[in-house]
Amino acid sequence: MQVEVYFDILCPWCYIGKRRLTTALAGREDAEVVWRSLELDPEGSPTAGPTAAEVIAQYQPSPERAAARVRHIQSLGEAEGVRLDLHKARPVNSFDAHRLVRLGATHGLADDVLERLLHGYHTEGLDIASHEVLEKLGVEAGLEPPAVRRMLEGTEFTEDVRADERSARKRGVRGVPTLVVDGGPPASVIQDPGVLDRLLTPRSHA
């Protein structure tokens, strides 16, 4: 069973969804998870600006509603063992971070690299557009420094990321995190593990 997951490091729901998917797939030796890139803001600045909480507030009718929204997201993260510091995380361009996950995949470390990036951005508030930060996180996830440095200095995996984003449009994937099981219709990952389990089980016997 192949489980493709469209994600962006900037999305707190992706961190929550990754935890829920892990729970749903526990014990399933037949499941292969493939992480697919889908940037929330392809034109995002490489320089950090407002915090994630401030960005959320821009789309809420009042400061009270904004604060409630932030608390809601954080509480869902806490339920999955994830600390989401939306007052520290600052959205930036995530393209090179996606390339780093692709590099991880070639070494069987995609999950480890993505996990380190998510924690670094959402919990530690690190700048994931910084090549220095990306090299540090990639190495901490198990990659060799020369390989990370070479990738960041060049254009390696650029086409892979773009191909993922084209496939998302073709499949009708409009947001993250979204999963596609064995080439089926896209579905949100933000569901209770039990619901995810029901989504996964029928196709595992197809």
Long-range contacts (C-beta under 8 A, 24 or more apart in sequence): 1-28, 1-30, 1-31, 1-32, 1-181, 1-182, 1-200, 1-203, 1-204, 2-31, 2-32, 2-34, 2-181, 2-182, 2-183, 3-31, 3-32, 3-33, 3-34, 3-179, 3-180, 3-181, 3-200, 4-33, 4-34, 4-35, 4-36, 4-179, 4-180, 4-181, 5-33, 5-34, 5-35, 5-36, 5-177, 5-178, 5-179, 5-180, 5-189, 6-36, 6-37, 6-38, 6-164, 6-168, 6-173, 6-176, 6-177, 6-178, 6-179, 6-180, 6-186, 7-35, 7-36, 7-37, 7-38, 7-114, 7-176, 7-177, 8-37, 8-38, 8-39, 8-40, 8-94, 8-98, 8-176, 9-94, 9-97, 9-98, 9-114, 9-117, 9-118, 9-121, 9-128, 10-40, 10-41, 10-44, 10-52, 10-89, 10-91, 10-92, 10-94, 10-121, 10-128, 11-40, 11-176, 11-177, 12-52, 12-73, 12-77, 12-84, 12-86, 12-89, 12-122, 13-73, 13-176, 13-177, 13-189, 13-190, 14-118, 14-176, 14-177, 14-189, 15-77, 15-82, 15-84, 15-118, 15-119, 15-122, 16-73, 16-76, 16-77, 16-80, 16-82, 16-84, 16-190, 17-177, 17-188, 17-189, 17-190, 18-114, 18-115, 18-118, 18-177, 18-189, 19-80, 19-81, 19-82, 20-80, 20-189, 20-190, 20-191, 20-192, 20-193, 20-196, 21-177, 21-179, 21-189, 21-196, 23-193, 23-196, 24-193, 24-196, 24-197, 24-200, 25-200, 28-200, 28-204, 30-204, 31-200, 31-204, 33-111, 34-105, 34-110, 35-101, 35-105, 35-110, 35-111, 35-114, 36-164, 36-167, 36-168, 37-98, 37-101, 37-102, 37-160, 37-161, 37-164, 37-165, 38-164, 38-165, 38-168, 38-173, 38-176, 38-178, 39-94, 39-95, 39-98, 39-161, 39-165, 40-91, 40-94, 40-176, 41-91, 41-93, 41-94, 42-95, 42-165, 44-91, 44-92, 44-93, 44-94, 45-92, 45-93, 45-129, 46-92, 46-93, 46-129, 47-92, 47-129, 48-90, 48-91, 48-92, 48-127, 48-129, 49-90, 49-91, 49-92, 50-90, 50-91, 51-86, 51-87, 51-88, 51-89, 51-90, 52-86, 52-87, 52-89, 52-90, 52-91, 53-86, 53-87, 55-91, 56-86, 77-122, 82-122, 82-123, 83-122, 83-123, 84-122, 84-123, 85-122, 85-123, 85-124, 85-125, 86-122, 88-124, 88-125, 89-121, 89-122, 89-125, 90-125, 90-127, 92-127, 92-128, 92-129, 93-129, 94-128, 94-129, 95-161, 96-128, 96-129, 96-131, 96-134, 96-152, 97-128, 97-129, 97-134, 98-157, 98-161, 98-164, 99-151, 99-152, 99-156, 99-157, 99-158, 99-160, 99-161, 100-134, 100-137, 100-138, 100-148, 100-151, 100-152, 102-157, 102-160, 102-161, 103-138, 103-143, 103-147, 103-148, 103-151, 103-156, 103-157, 104-138, 104-141, 104-142, 104-143, 107-142, 107-143, 107-147, 109-141, 109-142, 109-143, 112-141, 112-142, 113-137, 113-138, 113-141, 113-142, 113-143, 115-141, 116-140, 116-141, 182-206
